[in-house]
Amino acid sequence: MKKVSLALLSSFTAYSIFASAVGASSISDANISAEMLETRVEQLAQTDFNNYVSINEFESELSSFLNNVVLVKEYQYFTPEEVEKWEILSSNFQAIQSSIAPAQTASTASLNAAVNNTYPNLQRDIEGAIVTSKYGAVVLAGVYVATDRANEEQQVYKNRYGFTTTQENEVDAFRHFSWNYHLTDTITITRGAATFIADNHEFSAFGVRYAENNFPTATAATKLAQGIYYTNKVKGETNTASKFKSLFVNSNFMDFNNNEAGRAYESKGYKDNYEAFAAAKSNGHVTTSPSQWTSSKLSSRAYDIYSGAFKY
């Protein structure tokens, strides 16, 4: 087993330059994310890997295998050699997740219960494997920084304003807004990548349901492969407004809108995500209830955001 050297994390070079430039005294949102990212990258550097000399080698292998095998055919059509390769790759990916992944959220737990999930972190792992193969493990660490910050701040917001629930209301809107705000202020993640990551999250629920409902007794590696395949399949087939609107419901459309608002408002010069959210809410750019707008307006705005036709 080999440990990843920090020197081999070439994608972390940008962070090192940034940290030196801003200095330890800065308390900006970006620097908070940067400090949390540094901790996760240090955890990543201690990850034990089998079969790979460096994390860069693993990322390259994972990306190639997902693009050429997992995303194009279901697990039952893998060759014996591909099955063996996927077992190795998925095992090493789990090592990454064990090092840097946050605990599952309430929304993920709800989805798990809905499909009688025997793989409690399946949605997280579907999303994480796709992100790692496309952008690398350091970006995945940045995703988890943003996730932790948004989940913690959701509780602060809930308590501060006296809410009793966190689903399909203003607190839920704040969490989605903040997650995307922090995705964008985490220095390893561009706005384009943040959009991909947030959309990937919405579509991964289809992968979870497909894997759990159709392969309930399969191995973890099998379910992960099937979930990745189906997530990508559904997303690839969602290329018209009618298809998009038939897949999702108002609460999802609400999420697409609030995700985009968070990404947009990160660059508008507000002190932090709380101030930015208040401004977006005042400007009518966040939806705090699935019934705040008409279904037609909400679904159309969500599709325009997804298709790239609309940005705040």
Number of C-alpha atoms within 10 A of each C-alpha: 10 14 16 21 15 16 10 15 18 11 15 19 13 11 18 12 10 14 15 9 9 13 10 11 7 11 11 13 16 20 20 17 20 22 16 19 27 19 14 21 23 15 16 25 20 16 22 15 22 16 12 18 15 19 26 17 12 22 21 14 16 26 20 14 17 21 14 11 19 25 20 13 16 16 21 10 11 15 11 9 9 15 16 11 16 23 16 16 24 19 16 21 21 16 17 25 21 13 19 23 22 15 12 14 14 12 11 17 14 12 17 21 12 10 15 14 19 16 17 16 19 26 27 20 22 24 25 28 27 23 21 21 20 19 17 23 27 25 26 29 29 27 27 22 27 23 24 19 18 23 18 11 19 22 15 13 18 17 12 9 10 9 13 9 12 18 15 18 18 20 24 24 28 28 27 27 32 31 30 30 30 30 33 27 25 28 19 24 20 15 19 10 17 25 22 13 20 20 17 19 17 18 21 26 21 20 26 30 22 20 27 22 13 12 13 15 12 14 11 16 18 20 25 28 26 27 30 29 24 26 28 21 17 17 16 9 10 17 13 10 15 12 13 21 18 10 12 14 14 21 19 19 26 27 25 26 26 30 27 26 27 29 27 19 24 25 13 9 9 13 11 16 22 15 13 23 25 13 15 20 18 10 9 10 17 26 27 22 17 19 14 14 14 11 14 11 11 23 26 17 19 27 22 16 20 22 14 10 9 12 13 12
